[in-house]
Amino acid sequence: DYTTDNLRFRDDGWVSRAELTQAGDLNITGDLTANGGDIYSIDASGGDLFLRRNDSSIVADEILGNIYFQATENGSDVSFGAAIRGVATEAFVFPDDEGTKLEFLTTANGSGLYGVAMTLDGSGNLTIEGALRAAAGENLQLQTSGSMYFDIDEDNNSSSKFYWRNGGNTTVMELDESGDLQMDGDLTVNGATILHSN
């Protein structure tokens, strides 16, 4: 169906399903599938991909958009392997209250269910569900131009400790919340006071 304005594609009920405007914009009401191909967004200032929730009332914990990483071996059964999604963290009131977080979802080996593995909130805080590891043979560095804090026992039940373990996962040093330090080896202090009490 061609008009002087746009090119429209209609179904047998004469309902418009897709429209190509003279400006080159393509609007569709269904899914867009690229079989064996790629989808590119090219622009001189950088391509964009918009995932937008169209809702009259957006509240906390509602999903704003998903990027899914899927797989199929027979063309019909689809596995949801991983995903990245944007989630509202408060009721949206345009244009000021628009708190969000990013959730990264993965699937563990031997499982068919994917879940949140890492969360980046609107304040830049990163929460991971597992361990933070450096690649084999590499150092793990934490760097800051300010102070560095290590907090444990957020529920304040006085039962948590810092543990240092060797390559055999044997604890060689532990520090409790009272500041008591236990260690299996020697303590060497160069040019400093070893014991000091206020």
Phi, psi and chi 1 to 4 in degrees:
 res  aa     phi    psi   chi1   chi2   chi3   chi4
   1 ASP       -  111.5  173.2   32.9      -      -
   2 TYR  -111.4  130.9  177.2   75.4      -      -
   3 THR  -119.6  175.8   69.0      -      -      -
   4 THR   -71.7  -11.8   56.1      -      -      -
   5 ASP  -100.8  -60.4  -64.2  -38.3      -      -
   6 ASN  -136.0  167.0  -57.0  -40.7      -      -
   7 LEU  -101.5  120.7  177.1   63.9      -      -
   8 ARG  -116.2  143.9  -64.4 -174.2  177.3   90.0
   9 PHE  -114.6  120.7  -59.2   85.7      -      -
  10 ARG  -118.8  153.8  -63.7  175.7  174.9  172.2
  11 ASP   -85.7 -175.6   61.0   17.1      -      -
  12 ASP   -70.1   -9.7   54.4    5.5      -      -
  13 GLY   -95.3    9.6      -      -      -      -
  14 TRP    67.0   25.7 -151.0 -121.1      -      -
  15 VAL   -96.2  129.3  177.5      -      -      -
  16 SER   -69.2  124.3 -179.9      -      -      -
  17 ARG  -107.4  -23.3  -63.0  -58.2 -176.7 -175.2
  18 ALA  -152.2  151.4      -      -      -      -
  19 GLU  -145.4  128.6  179.8  179.7   17.4      -
  20 LEU  -108.8  114.9  179.8   62.5      -      -
  21 THR   -83.8  165.6   69.3      -      -      -
  22 GLN   -66.3  -20.5  -68.0 -173.6    5.3      -
  23 ALA   -81.3   -5.5      -      -      -      -
  24 GLY    94.0    7.4      -      -      -      -
  25 ASP   -82.3  136.8  -62.7  -32.9      -      -
  26 LEU  -112.6  119.2  177.0   62.1      -      -
  27 ASN  -113.4  126.4  -58.1  -49.8      -      -
  28 ILE  -128.6  155.4   61.4  175.0      -      -
  29 THR  -104.1   -1.5   59.4      -      -      -
  30 GLY  -121.1 -150.7      -      -      -      -
  31 ASP   -90.8  149.4  -63.3  -30.4      -      -
  32 LEU  -111.5  116.3  177.2   61.8      -      -
  33 THR  -118.8  129.7  -57.6      -      -      -
  34 ALA  -110.3  102.2      -      -      -      -
  35 ASN   -83.1  115.0  -71.3  -45.0      -      -
  36 GLY    71.6   14.7      -      -      -      -
  37 GLY  -131.5 -175.3      -      -      -      -
  38 ASP  -123.1  159.7  -59.0  -51.8      -      -
  39 ILE  -115.0  124.8  -61.2  176.8      -      -
  40 TYR  -115.3  144.8  -65.7   90.6      -      -
  41 SER  -121.8  108.3  174.8      -      -      -
  42 ILE  -118.5  127.0  -58.7  173.8      -      -
  43 ASP  -151.9  151.1 -172.2   83.9      -      -
  44 ALA   -61.0  -29.6      -      -      -      -
  45 SER   -99.1    5.9   59.0      -      -      -
  46 GLY   110.8  135.2      -      -      -      -
  47 GLY   -76.2  155.1      -      -      -      -
  48 ASP  -126.7  150.1  -62.1  -52.8      -      -
  49 LEU  -129.3  118.1  173.2   64.1      -      -
  50 PHE  -108.2  127.9  -65.9   92.0      -      -
  51 LEU  -116.5  113.6  -56.6  177.6      -      -
  52 ARG  -126.4  128.4 -178.6  179.0  -59.2  159.6
  53 ARG   -87.5  126.7 -175.5 -174.2 -177.0   99.6
  54 ASN  -105.6   98.0 -174.6    6.6      -      -
  55 ASP  -145.4  140.1 -166.0  -23.9      -      -
  56 SER   -73.8  -18.7   60.1      -      -      -
  57 SER  -149.3  107.8  177.2      -      -      -
  58 ILE  -102.4  125.1  -61.8  174.9      -      -
  59 VAL  -121.0  174.3  -62.1      -      -      -
  60 ALA   -59.5  143.1      -      -      -      -
  61 ASP    77.7    2.9  -63.6  -36.3      -      -
  62 GLU   -83.4  140.8  -72.3 -170.4  -32.2      -
  63 ILE   -80.7  130.4  -62.5  173.9      -      -
  64 LEU   -90.3  -28.6  -55.7  179.9      -      -
  65 GLY  -179.0  154.9      -      -      -      -
  66 ASN  -128.9  144.5  -65.8  -73.7      -      -
  67 ILE  -117.4  115.6  -59.8  175.7      -      -
  68 TYR  -103.4  141.9  -70.0  110.0      -      -
  69 PHE  -114.4  108.4  -58.6   88.2      -      -
  70 GLN  -118.9  170.9  -57.1  175.6  -25.4      -
  71 ALA  -151.3  149.1      -      -      -      -
  72 THR  -142.7  141.0  179.9      -      -      -
  73 GLU  -107.2  -15.6  -65.8  180.0  -44.6      -
  74 ASN  -125.7    4.4   56.0   19.1      -      -
  75 GLY    87.4   -9.5      -      -      -      -
  76 SER  -124.9  -43.3   58.3      -      -      -
  77 ASP   -82.2  117.4  -64.2  -34.1      -      -
  78 VAL  -108.7  128.6  177.8      -      -      -
  79 SER   -98.9  130.3  -60.6      -      -      -
  80 PHE   -91.5   93.5  -71.2   82.6      -      -
  81 GLY   -77.4  -42.0      -      -      -      -
  82 ALA  -157.2  165.1      -      -      -      -
  83 ALA  -159.9  156.5      -      -      -      -
  84 ILE  -126.0  129.3  -58.6  173.0      -      -
  85 ARG  -138.3  146.9   66.9 -172.4 -178.9 -163.9
  86 GLY   -96.1  134.3      -      -      -      -
  87 VAL  -130.1  135.9 -178.1      -      -      -
  88 ALA   -72.1  142.4      -      -      -      -
  89 THR  -114.6    5.5   54.5      -      -      -
  90 GLU  -160.6  167.3   63.5  179.2  -11.2      -
  91 ALA   -67.9  128.9      -      -      -      -
  92 PHE   -77.2  128.9  -87.9   32.9      -      -
  93 VAL  -131.0  100.4 -179.5      -      -      -
  94 PHE   -63.6  137.5 -178.8   82.8      -      -
  95 PRO  -107.0   13.2   37.6  -34.5      -      -
  96 ASP   -99.0  -46.2  -62.2  -41.7      -      -
  97 ASP   -95.3   96.2  -60.5  -39.4      -      -
  98 GLU  -142.5   48.3  -60.9  176.4  -10.0      -
  99 GLY   -67.1  138.3      -      -      -      -
 100 THR  -142.5  168.9   58.1      -      -      -
 101 LYS  -145.1  159.0   62.3 -177.1  176.5 -178.7
 102 LEU  -109.3  130.4  -79.9  176.7      -      -
 103 GLU  -113.0  134.1  -66.4 -179.0  -20.1      -
 104 PHE  -110.7  118.9  -62.2   79.7      -      -
 105 LEU  -111.3  136.8  -62.6   88.7      -      -
 106 THR  -137.6  169.3   56.4      -      -      -
 107 THR  -118.3  127.5  -56.8      -      -      -
 108 ALA   -73.8  154.7      -      -      -      -
 109 ASN   -57.8  137.7  -70.9  -13.3      -      -
 110 GLY    79.7    9.4      -      -      -      -
 111 SER  -122.6  153.3  172.7      -      -      -
 112 GLY  -111.0    7.7      -      -      -      -
 113 LEU  -117.9  130.4  -61.2  175.5      -      -
 114 TYR  -100.3  148.4   67.9  135.0      -      -
 115 GLY  -144.8  173.9      -      -      -      -
 116 VAL   -69.3  121.3  175.7      -      -      -
 117 ALA  -104.0  -24.0      -      -      -      -
 118 MET  -156.9  143.4 -176.5  172.0   65.7      -
 119 THR  -132.7  132.8  -57.9      -      -      -
 120 LEU  -114.4  113.4  177.7   64.0      -      -
 121 ASP   -89.7  178.9   69.3   17.5      -      -
 122 GLY   -68.9  -14.7      -      -      -      -
 123 SER   -95.6    1.3  -61.7      -      -      -
 124 GLY    89.7    6.9      -      -      -      -
 125 ASN   -78.7  132.8  -62.3  -47.5      -      -
 126 LEU  -109.2  123.6 -177.4   64.9      -      -
 127 THR  -117.0  126.4  -58.1      -      -      -
 128 ILE  -117.1  147.0   60.8  174.6      -      -
 129 GLU   -88.3  -15.0  -57.7  -60.9  -34.0      -
 130 GLY  -117.7 -150.2      -      -      -      -
 131 ALA   -94.7  151.3      -      -      -      -
 132 LEU   -98.1  114.3  178.9   62.2      -      -
 133 ARG  -126.5  147.6  -65.1 -172.8  174.0   97.2
 134 ALA   -90.5  156.2      -      -      -      -
 135 ALA   -61.6  153.3      -      -      -      -
 136 ALA   -53.9  128.0      -      -      -      -
 137 GLY    85.7   -3.5      -      -      -      -
 138 GLU  -105.4  155.0  -61.1  -65.2  -28.9      -
 139 ASN   -86.5  148.3  -64.0  -37.9      -      -
 140 LEU  -101.9  116.9  178.0   61.9      -      -
 141 GLN  -115.2  134.9  -65.6  179.9  -42.6      -
 142 LEU  -117.1  117.4  -58.5  176.5      -      -
 143 GLN  -123.1  142.1  -63.3  179.2  -25.4      -
 144 THR  -154.1  150.6  176.9      -      -      -
 145 SER   -90.8   -2.3   58.5      -      -      -
 146 GLY  -118.6 -151.3      -      -      -      -
 147 SER   -80.6  160.4  -59.5      -      -      -
 148 MET  -125.8  129.3 -175.4  174.2  -67.0      -
 149 TYR  -118.0  142.1  -63.9   87.4      -      -
 150 PHE  -121.1  107.9  -63.7   90.9      -      -
 151 ASP  -106.1  136.2  -66.9  -22.0      -      -
 152 ILE  -132.0  168.7   57.5  173.1      -      -
 153 ASP    57.0   59.6 -170.0   26.9      -      -
 154 GLU   -64.8  -22.0  -69.4  -63.2  -38.9      -
 155 ASP   -88.2   -0.1   56.4    2.7      -      -
 156 ASN    57.3   46.6 -164.0   28.5      -      -
 157 ASN  -104.1    8.2   63.5    7.8      -      -
 158 SER    57.4   38.9  -59.6      -      -      -
 159 SER  -125.0    1.4   63.2      -      -      -
 160 SER   -97.9  153.7  -60.1      -      -      -
 161 LYS  -140.7  160.8  -62.6  179.5 -179.4 -179.2
 162 PHE   -93.3  131.7  -72.9  103.4      -      -
 163 TYR  -120.4  136.7  -66.6   95.4      -      -
 164 TRP  -112.5  127.1  -74.9  -99.2      -      -
 165 ARG  -123.5  152.2  -61.0 -172.3  -62.4 -176.4
 166 ASN   -90.1 -171.1   60.4   20.0      -      -
 167 GLY   -64.0  -19.9      -      -      -      -
 168 GLY   -94.3   13.0      -      -      -      -
 169 ASN    61.6   26.1  -73.3  -28.7      -      -
 170 THR   -93.2  131.1  -60.1      -      -      -
 171 THR   -70.6  124.5  -61.2      -      -      -
 172 VAL  -110.9  -13.8  -64.8      -      -      -
 173 MET  -159.0  143.1 -175.0  169.4   65.0      -
 174 GLU  -143.2  145.5   63.5 -179.1   58.8      -
 175 LEU  -129.4  121.4  175.1   66.4      -      -
 176 ASP   -94.0 -179.9   66.1   21.1      -      -
 177 GLU   -71.6  -16.7  -65.7 -178.1   55.2      -
 178 SER   -85.0   -5.5  -61.6      -      -      -
 179 GLY    92.4    5.0      -      -      -      -
 180 ASP   -77.0  130.6  -64.8  -30.4      -      -
 181 LEU  -116.0  129.5  178.0   66.6      -      -
 182 GLN  -121.9  135.4  -60.6 -178.3   40.7      -
 183 MET  -145.1  151.8   54.4 -171.3  -56.5      -
 184 ASP   -92.1  -18.7  -67.6  -18.4      -      -
 185 GLY  -107.1 -160.3      -      -      -      -
 186 ASP   -93.2  151.0  -61.7  -31.8      -      -
 187 LEU  -110.9  119.1  174.5   62.8      -      -
 188 THR  -113.4  123.8  -58.6      -      -      -
 189 VAL  -122.6  117.4 -178.3      -      -      -
 190 ASN   -99.5  119.2  -65.3  -40.3      -      -
 191 GLY    69.0   31.3      -      -      -      -
 192 ALA  -142.4  162.6      -      -      -      -
 193 THR   -76.2  128.9  -59.8      -      -      -
 194 ILE   -76.9  -47.2  -63.5  178.5      -      -
 195 LEU  -122.2  133.9  -63.8  176.4      -      -
 196 HIS  -149.8  134.1  176.6   74.1      -      -
 197 SER  -129.2  134.9  176.3      -      -      -
 198 ASN   -85.5      -  -67.8  -36.2      -      -
